[in-house]
């Protein structure tokens, strides 16, 4: 059995930019086990 080191369930994040609301994360669930290789990418300028 693998050891989970990161677990999220239903993670959401919104930012306010002036009068606009930007959804950065919408109901994200992930399980990352010890030893997993993980990469998070986005569009140019997103992070």
Helices and strands as residue ranges (DSSP letters): E 4-17, E 20-33
